[in-house]
């Protein structure tokens, strides 16, 4: 499942880095922390690898 916004893609990248041990979990905030707690590495990779060019900055909440 690809990311639906640049913000979501960025949060997934931060959570993925923490899962891999590249950054401390204590640095995660907001959506990135939630993704870290609830998603697998494979799911995070799918979100993080989404190309950003065509994505909106933020997704609609509806």
C-alpha positions in Angstrom: 0.0 0.0 0.0 1.7 3.2 -1.1 1.7 6.4 1.0 -1.1 8.9 0.2 0.9 12.1 1.1 4.4 13.4 1.5 3.9 13.7 5.2 2.8 10.0 5.5 5.8 8.9 3.4 8.2 10.9 5.5 6.8 9.5 8.8 7.1 6.0 7.4 10.7 6.7 6.6 11.4 7.9 10.1 9.7 4.9 11.7 11.6 2.5 9.3 14.9 4.0 10.3 14.1 3.5 14.0 12.9 -0.1 13.4 16.3 -0.8 11.7 18.1 0.8 14.6 19.5 3.7 12.5 17.9 6.3 14.8 16.7 6.2 18.4 13.0 5.4 19.0 12.9 8.3 21.5 13.2 10.8 18.6 10.0 9.6 17.0 6.9 11.8 17.4 3.3 11.8 16.2 2.5 9.6 13.2 6.0 8.2 13.0 5.7 6.8 16.6 2.3 5.3 15.8 3.6 3.7 12.6 6.6 2.3 14.5 4.4 0.7 17.1 1.8 -0.7 14.7 3.5 -1.6 11.5 6.0 -4.3 10.3 9.3 -3.4 8.5 7.8 -4.7 5.3 4.7 -2.4 5.6 6.9 0.6 6.4 9.2 -0.2 3.4 6.1 -0.1 1.1 5.1 3.3 2.5 8.6 4.8 2.5 9.5 3.8 -1.0 6.5 5.7 -2.5 7.7 8.3 -5.1 7.0 11.8 -3.7 6.7 13.9 -6.9 2.9 13.3 -7.4 1.9 13.2 -3.8 0.1 16.1 -2.0 1.8 17.6 1.1 -1.0 16.2 3.3 -3.8 13.7 2.6 -7.5 14.6 3.1 -8.8 13.3 6.4 -12.1 12.0 4.9 
